[in-house]
Amino acid sequence: MEALVWLLIPLTAALGVSVWAWYVSRPHPIDVWTDVDRYDRLRASLGRGVGVGKSQTP
């Protein structure tokens, strides 16, 4: 039974390395901040229209 317990250590290590290798090989977003900047520019451009408190005179 002791031998089986000692086999759990390499098995656990191999499983951890497999999960780590899978995570590293996944494609990750290049730059999250470009999406945030793009969203901010879109929100600012849509916010330039007629809104609450703005006069509607042509």
C-alpha positions, 0 to 999 in steps of 0.5 A: 500500500505504501508503494501506491501512495508514493505513486500518487506523488508523480501522478499528481505532479504529472497531472499538474504539469498537464494542466499547466501546459494546456493553460499556457498553450491557449491563446490569450488576448494580446492587450486587454486595454485596447478593448477598454480604450475602444469601448471608451471611445465608442461610449464617448462618441455615442454620448455626444448626442442629445441627452438629458440637460442638453438643449435641443435647438437646431 
